[in-house]
Amino acid sequence: MNSLKKILLLLFIASYATINAQSTSEDDDQLSLDNGTIDNQFEYVIKRSNNYQDYKVVKETWLYKLKAHTLDSLKSIHSELETAEGTISNQNSEIASLKSSLKNSEEALNKTTNEKNNMELFGLQMTKPSYNGLMWSIIAILLGLLLLFVYKFKNSNAVTREAKKNLSETEEEFEEHRRTALEREQKVRRQLQDELNKQKGIN
């Protein structure tokens, strides 16, 4: 039984070593000095270099090629960095322009809101409540003056009608008095004439 366990353990270790070796071999096959990232190229140089005691013996051509690739990568990074800086600068300019436009829009909005909430009367700026209060006060004063005028007019009209009535009554009384006086005068004349006639008859 123990020998069976040992055999199984040895088979397991052998299979694990085989799988690990295949995985390492596949990883090594994926590495390249001409393709991939700089990190993969360094791994290629390190893993494919020969060992000499504690040192790695690296081919000079590999080092120059790795150096060239590294410089190319650095140039590409610098180019991308410059492009990014240019983009950032443009975006900062656009942001500044947008901020300026936003500030102008806010000022225009505040001015419009102020004009909307204020009214101009005789060259003076007034708030809408003050303007409305003043206008209603003027209307109330004018309405009061109109009512006073109507009252005065009706009162004057009543006085005028009363005066006309009194004048008409006075004229009627005067006419009646004049008629009575005329009749009395005519009567007195007739009596005088009768007396004169009597005096002539006697003589």
KEKE-3310 file (N, C-alpha, C; in steps of 0.2 Angstrom, whole numbers, plus 5000, padded with zeros to 4 digits):
npx = (5004:5010:5019:5012:5006:5018:5021:5011:5013:5025:5021:5012:5021:5030:5021:5017:5029:5031:5021:5023:5035:5032:5023:5033:5041:5032:5029:5042:5043:5034:5040:5050:5063:5060:5047:5033:5031:5043:5046:5044:5054:5066:5065:5066:5080:5086:5082:5086:5100:5117:5123:5136:5145:5139:5135:5127:5129:5127:5122:5130:5124:5110:5109:5111:5101:5090:5092:5090:5076:5071:5075:5067:5054:5054:5055:5043:5034:5038:5033:5020:5017:5020:5010:4999:5001:4999:4986:4981:4984:4976:4964:4964:4964:4951:4943:4946:4940:4927:4924:4925:4915:4904:4904:4901:4889:4882:4883:4875:4863:4861:4859:4848:4839:4839:4834:4822:4816:4815:4809:4809:4806:4803:4817:4822:4827:4817:4811:4800:4789:4789:4787:4774:4767:4768:4761:4748:4745:4745:4734:4724:4724:4720:4708:4701:4702:4693:4681:4679:4678:4666:4657:4658:4653:4640:4635:4636:4628:4616:4614:4614:4602:4593:4595:4590:4577:4573:4575:4566:4554:4554:4554:4541:4533:4537:4531:4518:4516:4519:4508:4497:4500:4499:4485:4480:4484:4477:4464:4464:4466:4455:4445:4450:4447:4433:4430:4434:4426:4414:4415:4416:4403:4395:4399)
npy = (4994:5006:5007:5009:5022:5029:5028:5034:5047:5050:5050:5061:5072:5071:5074:5087:5094:5092:5099:5112:5114:5114:5126:5136:5134:5138:5151:5156:5155:5165:5176:5189:5198:5207:5210:5215:5221:5233:5227:5213:5211:5214:5203:5193:5195:5192:5179:5172:5173:5167:5159:5163:5158:5168:5177:5185:5182:5192:5195:5207:5213:5211:5219:5232:5232:5231:5243:5252:5249:5253:5267:5271:5268:5277:5289:5288:5289:5302:5309:5306:5312:5325:5328:5325:5336:5347:5344:5346:5359:5365:5361:5368:5381:5381:5379:5391:5400:5395:5398:5412:5415:5409:5418:5430:5427:5425:5438:5445:5438:5442:5455:5456:5450:5459:5470:5465:5464:5477:5494:5508:5525:5541:5542:5536:5521:5509:5496:5483:5480:5493:5502:5497:5500:5514:5517:5512:5521:5533:5531:5529:5542:5550:5544:5547:5561:5562:5557:5567:5578:5574:5574:5588:5593:5588:5594:5607:5608:5604:5616:5625:5622:5624:5638:5642:5638:5646:5658:5658:5657:5669:5678:5674:5679:5692:5695:5693:5703:5714:5713:5715:5727:5735:5733:5739:5752:5755:5754:5764:5775:5774:5777:5790:5796:5795:5803:5815:5816:5817:5830:5838:5837:5843:5856)
npz = (5000:5004:4994:4983:4986:4985:4972:4966:4971:4965:4952:4952:4955:4944:4933:4937:4936:4922:4917:4922:4916:4902:4903:4906:4895:4885:4889:4887:4873:4869:4872:4864:4855:4846:4846:4856:4873:4881:4893:4891:4881:4889:4897:4888:4884:4897:4900:4889:4889:4891:4906:4916:4929:4942:4934:4919:4902:4889:4872:4862:4851:4855:4865:4859:4851:4860:4866:4856:4854:4866:4866:4855:4861:4871:4864:4858:4869:4873:4862:4863:4875:4873:4864:4872:4881:4873:4870:4882:4885:4875:4879:4891:4887:4880:4891:4898:4889:4889:4903:4903:4893:4901:4912:4906:4901:4913:4918:4909:4911:4924:4922:4914:4922:4932:4925:4922:4935:4939:4936:4925:4929:4925:4923:4934:4942:4948:4959:4955:4964:4971:4960:4956:4968:4968:4955:4958:4969:4962:4954:4963:4969:4958:4955:4967:4966:4955:4960:4969:4961:4953:4964:4968:4956:4955:4967:4964:4953:4958:4967:4957:4950:4960:4962:4950:4950:4961:4955:4945:4952:4959:4948:4943:4955:4954:4941:4944:4954:4947:4938:4946:4951:4940:4937:4948:4946:4934:4938:4948:4939:4931:4941:4944:4932:4932:4942:4937:4927:4933:4940:4929:4924:4934:4934)
capx = (5000:5014:5023:5007:5006:5024:5021:5006:5016:5030:5018:5010:5027:5032:5016:5017:5035:5030:5016:5027:5041:5028:5021:5038:5043:5027:5031:5048:5041:5030:5045:5054:5067:5058:5040:5031:5033:5050:5047:5045:5061:5071:5064:5069:5087:5088:5081:5090:5107:5120:5125:5143:5145:5133:5133:5123:5132:5122:5125:5130:5118:5104:5109:5110:5094:5086:5093:5086:5069:5070:5075:5061:5048:5055:5053:5035:5031:5039:5029:5013:5017:5019:5003:4995:5002:4996:4979:4979:4984:4970:4958:4964:4961:4944:4940:4946:4936:4920:4923:4924:4908:4899:4904:4897:4882:4879:4882:4869:4857:4859:4857:4841:4835:4838:4829:4815:4813:4815:4806:4812:4801:4806:4824:4824:4826:4813:4809:4793:4784:4789:4783:4767:4764:4767:4756:4742:4744:4743:4728:4720:4723:4716:4701:4699:4700:4688:4675:4678:4675:4659:4653:4657:4649:4633:4633:4635:4622:4610:4614:4612:4595:4589:4595:4586:4570:4571:4574:4559:4548:4555:4551:4533:4531:4537:4526:4511:4516:4518:4501:4493:4501:4496:4478:4478:4485:4472:4458:4465:4465:4448:4442:4451:4443:4426:4429:4435:4420:4409:4417:4414:4396:4393:4400)
capy = (5000:5012:5008:5012:5029:5032:5028:5040:5054:5051:5052:5068:5076:5071:5077:5094:5096:5092:5105:5118:5115:5116:5133:5140:5134:5142:5158:5158:5156:5171:5182:5191:5204:5212:5212:5215:5227:5233:5222:5207:5211:5213:5196:5189:5195:5189:5172:5168:5174:5162:5160:5162:5158:5172:5182:5183:5184:5194:5196:5214:5215:5211:5225:5238:5232:5233:5250:5255:5249:5257:5274:5272:5268:5284:5294:5288:5291:5309:5312:5306:5317:5332:5328:5326:5342:5351:5343:5349:5367:5367:5361:5374:5387:5381:5380:5398:5403:5394:5402:5419:5415:5408:5424:5435:5425:5426:5445:5446:5435:5446:5462:5454:5449:5466:5474:5462:5465:5484:5498:5515:5530:5547:5541:5533:5514:5507:5489:5482:5482:5500:5504:5495:5504:5521:5518:5512:5527:5538:5529:5530:5549:5552:5542:5551:5568:5562:5557:5574:5583:5572:5577:5595:5595:5587:5599:5614:5607:5605:5623:5629:5620:5627:5645:5643:5637:5652:5664:5657:5659:5676:5681:5673:5683:5699:5696:5694:5709:5719:5713:5717:5735:5738:5733:5744:5758:5756:5755:5771:5780:5774:5781:5797:5798:5795:5809:5821:5817:5820:5837:5842:5837:5847:5862)
capz = (5000:5004:4988:4979:4987:4983:4965:4964:4972:4960:4945:4952:4954:4937:4929:4938:4933:4915:4915:4923:4911:4896:4904:4905:4888:4881:4891:4883:4866:4868:4872:4858:4856:4841:4847:4863:4877:4883:4899:4888:4878:4894:4900:4883:4885:4903:4900:4883:4890:4894:4912:4918:4936:4944:4929:4913:4896:4884:4866:4861:4846:4858:4869:4855:4848:4866:4867:4851:4855:4872:4864:4851:4865:4875:4859:4857:4875:4873:4857:4866:4881:4870:4861:4878:4884:4868:4871:4889:4884:4871:4884:4896:4883:4879:4898:4900:4885:4892:4909:4901:4891:4906:4916:4902:4901:4920:4919:4905:4914:4930:4920:4911:4928:4936:4921:4923:4941:4940:4931:4925:4929:4925:4923:4940:4943:4954:4959:4953:4970:4972:4954:4956:4973:4965:4950:4961:4973:4958:4951:4969:4970:4952:4956:4973:4963:4950:4964:4972:4955:4952:4970:4967:4950:4957:4972:4960:4948:4963:4968:4951:4949:4966:4960:4944:4953:4965:4951:4941:4957:4960:4942:4944:4960:4951:4936:4948:4957:4941:4935:4951:4951:4933:4937:4953:4942:4929:4942:4950:4933:4930:4947:4943:4926:4934:4946:4933:4923:4938:4941:4923:4924:4939:4931)
cpx = (5004:5018:5018:5006:5012:5024:5016:5009:5021:5027:5015:5015:5029:5027:5016:5023:5035:5026:5019:5032:5037:5026:5027:5041:5038:5028:5037:5047:5038:5035:5048:5057:5064:5051:5039:5033:5041:5051:5048:5052:5066:5071:5067:5077:5089:5088:5085:5097:5110:5122:5133:5144:5138:5131:5130:5127:5127:5126:5125:5125:5112:5104:5108:5103:5089:5086:5089:5079:5067:5070:5068:5054:5048:5053:5045:5032:5032:5034:5022:5012:5016:5012:4998:4995:4999:4988:4976:4979:4978:4964:4958:4962:4954:4940:4940:4941:4928:4919:4921:4917:4903:4899:4900:4890:4878:4878:4876:4863:4855:4856:4849:4836:4833:4833:4822:4812:4813:4812:4809:4806:4804:4814:4827:4822:4822:4811:4802:4788:4783:4785:4776:4763:4763:4762:4749:4740:4742:4736:4723:4719:4719:4709:4698:4697:4694:4681:4674:4675:4668:4655:4652:4652:4642:4631:4632:4629:4616:4609:4611:4604:4591:4589:4590:4579:4568:4570:4568:4553:4548:4552:4543:4530:4531:4532:4519:4511:4515:4511:4496:4494:4498:4488:4476:4479:4479:4465:4458:4464:4458:4444:4443:4448:4436:4425:4430:4428:4414:4409:4415:4406:4393:4394:4396)
cpy = (5006:5013:5011:5020:5033:5033:5034:5047:5055:5053:5059:5073:5077:5075:5085:5097:5097:5098:5111:5120:5117:5124:5137:5140:5139:5150:5161:5159:5162:5177:5183:5197:5209:5214:5212:5221:5227:5228:5215:5206:5210:5206:5191:5189:5191:5182:5168:5169:5168:5164:5158:5163:5162:5177:5180:5186:5185:5196:5204:5216:5215:5217:5231:5238:5234:5240:5254:5255:5253:5265:5275:5272:5275:5289:5294:5291:5299:5312:5312:5311:5324:5333:5329:5333:5348:5351:5347:5357:5369:5367:5366:5380:5387:5382:5387:5402:5402:5397:5409:5419:5414:5415:5429:5433:5426:5434:5447:5444:5440:5453:5461:5453:5455:5470:5472:5464:5473:5488:5505:5520:5536:5547:5538:5525:5512:5499:5489:5483:5489:5504:5503:5499:5511:5522:5517:5518:5532:5537:5531:5538:5552:5550:5546:5558:5568:5561:5564:5579:5581:5575:5584:5597:5594:5592:5605:5613:5608:5612:5627:5628:5624:5635:5646:5643:5644:5658:5664:5659:5666:5680:5680:5678:5691:5700:5697:5700:5715:5719:5716:5725:5738:5738:5738:5751:5760:5757:5762:5776:5780:5778:5789:5800:5799:5802:5816:5822:5820:5827:5841:5842:5842:5854:5863)
cpz = (5000:4997:4983:4980:4985:4975:4963:4965:4967:4953:4946:4952:4947:4932:4930:4935:4925:4913:4916:4918:4904:4897:4903:4898:4884:4882:4887:4876:4864:4869:4866:4859:4851:4842:4854:4866:4878:4889:4896:4884:4883:4897:4895:4884:4891:4903:4894:4884:4893:4901:4913:4925:4939:4939:4923:4907:4891:4878:4865:4856:4850:4862:4865:4852:4854:4867:4862:4852:4861:4870:4860:4856:4869:4870:4858:4863:4875:4868:4860:4872:4878:4867:4867:4881:4880:4869:4877:4888:4880:4875:4889:4893:4882:4886:4900:4896:4887:4898:4907:4898:4896:4911:4912:4902:4908:4921:4915:4908:4920:4928:4917:4917:4932:4932:4922:4929:4943:4934:4931:4924:4930:4926:4929:4940:4949:4953:4957:4958:4971:4966:4954:4962:4971:4960:4953:4966:4968:4955:4957:4970:4964:4953:4962:4970:4958:4954:4967:4967:4954:4958:4969:4962:4952:4962:4968:4956:4952:4965:4963:4949:4954:4964:4955:4946:4957:4961:4947:4946:4958:4954:4941:4949:4957:4946:4939:4951:4952:4938:4940:4952:4945:4934:4942:4950:4938:4933:4945:4945:4931:4935:4946:4937:4928:4938:4942:4929:4927:4939:4935:4922:4928:4937:4925)
residu = (MET:ASN:SER:LEU:LYS:LYS:ILE:LEU:LEU:LEU:LEU:PHE:ILE:ALA:SER:TYR:ALA:THR:ILE:ASN:ALA:GLN:SER:THR:SER:GLU:ASP:ASP:ASP:GLN:LEU:SER:LEU:ASP:ASN:GLY:THR:ILE:ASP:ASN:GLN:PHE:GLU:TYR:VAL:ILE:LYS:ARG:SER:ASN:ASN:TYR:GLN:ASP:TYR:LYS:VAL:VAL:LYS:GLU:THR:TRP:LEU:TYR:LYS:LEU:LYS:ALA:HIS:THR:LEU:ASP:SER:LEU:LYS:SER:ILE:HIS:SER:GLU:LEU:GLU:THR:ALA:GLU:GLY:THR:ILE:SER:ASN:GLN:ASN:SER:GLU:ILE:ALA:SER:LEU:LYS:SER:SER:LEU:LYS:ASN:SER:GLU:GLU:ALA:LEU:ASN:LYS:THR:THR:ASN:GLU:LYS:ASN:ASN:MET:GLU:LEU:PHE:GLY:LEU:GLN:MET:THR:LYS:PRO:SER:TYR:ASN:GLY:LEU:MET:TRP:SER:ILE:ILE:ALA:ILE:LEU:LEU:GLY:LEU:LEU:LEU:LEU:PHE:VAL:TYR:LYS:PHE:LYS:ASN:SER:ASN:ALA:VAL:THR:ARG:GLU:ALA:LYS:LYS:ASN:LEU:SER:GLU:THR:GLU:GLU:GLU:PHE:GLU:GLU:HIS:ARG:ARG:THR:ALA:LEU:GLU:ARG:GLU:GLN:LYS:VAL:ARG:ARG:GLN:LEU:GLN:ASP:GLU:LEU:ASN:LYS:GLN:LYS:GLY:ILE:ASN)
# end
